[in-house]
Amino acid sequence: MRTAILSDIHGNLEALEAVLKDIESQNVDRIICLGDVIGYGPNPRECLDLVMQMSVCVIGNHDYGAVNDPEGFSASAERAIFWTRQQIEQSENPDDARRRILFLLKLPRIHSQDGLLFVHGSIRDPINEYVFPDDVFNRRKMEKLFGMIQTFCFQGHTHTPGIFTPDYQFLSPDSFNYRYRLTEPKAMINVGSVGQPRDEDWRSCYAIFDPPFLEYRRIEYDVDATAEKIFQIPELDRFLGERLFRGN
């Protein structure tokens, strides 16, 4: 089964629409979202509506914070999630508001299918744990995480795409020209971010898994339009728009 896997949309409608347009040309069988559909960005309702049409979505920490109390958020992230919650709750049509809230409340922490795992953060803490590239030097953490997976675990949360191998290496997409043959018995695979990349590349990132191959795709979108929307919303800090141009 050919699967498009995306994560960390963060209310960036222009980025999501560009990625979905690219996915349409890739002949995929299903689309799986690894959470953080909302938070930071100016179009939470529209992004939720598009993700609700996908095959699977798991919950991210910003999705969780929108319908619960946000935990561990920075001041700007907390302001953004409270604004996001207000946008969802105050939809023009009450039925739409209930539908979106119910969708968020029902999102699973982990999705398991065909021997594969899909989470937002990590298999140990699906909502909140970050697995950063330099965690390969934390052997204890790596041993614990790899001990909890059987084959491949797809994740997001750090907004940094790449593959963690069982010999404790992190392979960035640039290192294998964006297409990789998964010969390892297991791996943790970060698919990057659609709406707020943080690997010094402003373009949206997502992955296509067509066993045994994994392909990363970078997609340009109208970043000026998204940033301008953010600049016009007082509750969203200006730097949330500025960082989109830098990809960090």
C-alpha positions in Angstrom: 0.0 0.0 0.0 1.4 3.4 -1.0 0.9 5.8 1.9 1.3 9.6 2.1 2.3 10.5 5.7 2.2 14.1 6.8 2.5 16.0 10.1 2.5 19.3 11.9 0.2 21.4 9.6 -0.3 24.0 12.3 -3.2 25.8 10.7 -1.3 26.6 7.6 -3.9 26.2 4.9 -1.8 27.3 1.9 0.9 24.7 2.8 -1.7 22.0 3.3 -3.5 22.7 0.1 -0.2 22.7 -1.8 0.8 19.3 -0.3 -2.6 17.8 -1.0 -2.3 18.9 -4.6 1.0 17.2 -4.9 -0.3 14.1 -3.2 -3.1 13.9 -5.9 -0.4 13.4 -8.5 1.4 10.6 -6.6 -1.2 7.8 -6.9 -1.3 7.1 -3.1 -3.8 4.7 -1.5 -4.2 6.5 1.8 -3.2 9.6 3.6 -2.2 9.5 7.3 -1.7 12.6 9.4 0.5 12.5 12.5 -1.1 15.4 14.4 -0.7 19.0 15.2 -3.3 19.9 12.6 -3.8 23.2 14.4 -1.9 25.7 16.6 0.3 28.6 15.5 -1.4 29.1 12.1 -4.3 31.3 11.0 -6.7 28.7 9.5 -7.5 26.0 12.1 -11.0 25.3 10.9 -10.2 24.9 7.3 -7.2 22.6 8.0 -9.3 20.5 10.3 -12.0 20.1 7.7 -9.4 18.8 5.2 -7.7 16.4 7.6 -11.1 15.0 8.6 -11.3 13.6 5.0 -8.0 11.6 5.4 -7.7 7.9 6.2 -6.2 8.3 9.7 -5.1 11.1 12.0 -3.5 10.8 15.5 -3.5 13.5 18.1 -0.7 16.0 18.5 0.1 18.2 21.5 -1.5 21.3 20.0 -4.6 19.3 19.0 -4.8 18.1 22.6 -4.2 21.6 24.0 -7.1 23.0 22.0 -9.6 20.7 23.7 -7.8 20.4 27.1 -5.5 22.5 29.1 -2.2 23.1 27.2 0.8 21.7 29.1 4.4 22.8 28.7 3.6 25.5 26.1 5.6 28.7 25.6 3.7 31.9 26.2 3.3 32.5 22.5 2.2 28.9 21.8 -0.3 29.2 24.6 -1.8 32.4 23.3 -2.0 30.8 19.9 -3.8 27.7 21.1 -6.3 29.7 23.1 -7.1 31.8 20.0 -7.3 28.5 18.0 -9.7 27.1 20.5 -11.9 30.2 20.2 -11.9 29.9 16.4 -13.1 26.3 16.6 -15.7 26.9 19.3 -17.1 30.1 17.6 -17.7 28.6 14.1 -20.5 30.3 12.3 -22.4 27.0 12.2 -22.8 25.4 15.6 -22.9 22.0 14.0 -19.5 22.6 12.4 -18.1 23.6 15.7 -19.4 20.4 17.4 -18.1 18.3 14.5 -14.6 19.7 14.7 -14.5 19.4 18.5 -15.7 15.9 18.5 -13.1 15.0 15.8 -10.3 16.3 18.1 -11.7 14.6 21.2 -11.8 11.2 19.4 -8.3 11.3 17.9 -6.2 8.3 19.0 -2.7 8.7 20.5 -1.3 5.7 18.5 -2.4 4.1 15.2 -1.2 0.6 14.4 -1.7 -0.9 11.0 0.0 -3.5 8.9 2.8 -3.8 11.5 3.5 -0.1 11.3 3.1 2.5 14.1 2.0 6.1 13.7 2.4 8.6 16.5 2.9 12.3 16.9 5.8 12.4 19.4 7.3 9.0 20.2 6.0 5.5 20.9 6.9 6.1 24.6 5.0 9.3 24.9 2.9 9.7 21.8 1.7 13.3 22.4 4.6 15.1 24.0 8.0 13.4 23.7 10.5 14.9 21.2 13.0 12.8 19.5 15.6 15.2 18.1 18.4 14.3 15.7 21.1 14.7 18.4 19.3 12.2 20.6 21.3 9.6 18.7 24.0 10.4 21.3 21.6 9.5 24.1 22.1 5.7 23.9 19.8 5.0 26.8 16.9 6.9 25.2 17.5 5.3 21.8 17.6 1.8 23.3 14.4 2.3 25.2 12.5 3.7 22.1 13.8 1.0 19.7 12.9 -1.6 22.3 9.3 -0.5 22.1 8.9 -0.9 18.3 8.8 -4.0 16.2 9.3 -2.5 12.7 8.8 1.1 11.6 7.4 3.9 13.7 6.4 7.1 11.8 6.4 10.3 13.9 6.6 14.1 13.7 6.6 16.8 16.5 10.2 18.1 16.0 9.4 19.4 12.5 12.8 17.9 11.4 12.6 15.1 8.8 14.9 12.1 8.8 15.4 8.5 9.7 16.7 7.1 13.0 18.3 3.7 12.4 18.8 1.0 15.0 22.6 1.5 15.0 21.8 5.0 16.4 22.3 7.2 13.3 20.1 10.0 12.1 19.9 10.3 8.3 18.6 13.5 6.9 16.8 13.4 3.5 19.6 15.4 1.9 22.1 12.5 2.8 20.2 10.0 0.6 18.8 12.4 -2.0 15.2 12.2 -0.6 14.7 8.5 -1.5 15.7 5.7 0.8 15.4 1.9 0.7 14.4 0.7 4.2 16.5 -2.4 4.7 16.8 -2.1 8.5 14.5 -4.4 10.6 13.2 -1.3 12.4 13.5 2.5 12.2 11.9 5.6 13.6 11.0 7.9 10.7 10.2 11.6 11.2 8.2 12.9 8.2 8.9 16.6 8.8 6.3 19.4 8.9 3.8 20.6 6.3 3.0 24.0 7.9 6.1 25.0 9.9 9.4 23.4 8.8 12.3 23.8 11.2 15.2 22.3 9.2 16.3 25.5 7.5 14.1 24.8 4.5 10.9 26.8 4.2 9.2 24.4 1.9 6.6 22.0 3.2 7.8 18.4 3.8 6.0 15.1 3.8 6.8 11.5 3.0 5.5 8.7 0.9 6.0 5.1 2.1 5.9 2.5 -0.7 7.6 -0.5 0.9 10.5 -0.8 1.0 11.0 2.7 -0.3 10.6 6.0 1.6 10.4 9.2 -0.4 10.5 12.7 1.1 8.9 15.5 -0.9 9.4 19.2 -0.5 6.6 21.4 -1.8 6.6 25.2 -2.3 3.5 27.2 -1.2 2.4 30.8 -0.9 4.3 31.6 2.3 3.7 35.3 1.9 -0.1 34.8 2.1 0.1 32.6 5.3 2.5 35.0 7.0 0.4 38.1 6.2 -2.6 36.4 7.8 -0.6 35.8 10.9 0.5 39.4 11.0 -3.1 40.5 10.9 -4.1 38.5 14.0 -3.0 40.1 17.3 -3.2 36.9 19.3 -0.6 35.3 17.0 2.9 36.5 17.6 4.5 38.1 14.6 7.5 35.8 14.7 5.2 32.8 13.9 4.9 34.3 10.5 8.5 35.5 10.2 9.9 32.1 10.9 8.0 30.6 8.0 10.4 32.3 5.5 13.5 30.9 7.3 12.2 27.4 8.0 13.3 27.4 11.6 
